Amino acid sequence: MAEVSLDQLARLWDEFRSMPFPRDFYQREPEGKCVVMMDSTLAGCISSVLDGPLDDRRRDILRGRITALGAILPTIADDEYATTYFTHLHGTAVLAAEVDRSRSE
């Protein structure tokens, strides 16, 4: 089962990496959050999960950013592409957290 999830994570990550960052969100900070920083932080965590288990610090960062991004998603519904982009990022990050968690079980 973990192998299937890791393969799925790798596929989602490849799909996500081919998506350009939403141009209008370089300056936009929904809910006061810098989504550029959130994007890069989550990307680093996801990439790290693909390489192996996270350390406690990165695991906490991943969980916190998943929660923060989940709260932001409803506030960006006015931009269809950004919604698609950040929803994909959120789903990929959630799966990364699940893969990381399954490694410790």
Secondary structure, 3 states (H helix, E strand, C coil): CHHHHHHHHHHHHHHHHCCCCCHHHCCCCHHHCCHHHHHHHHHHHHHHHHHCCCCHHHHHHHHHHHHHHHHHHHHHCCCHHHHHHHHHHHHHHHHHHHHHHHHCC
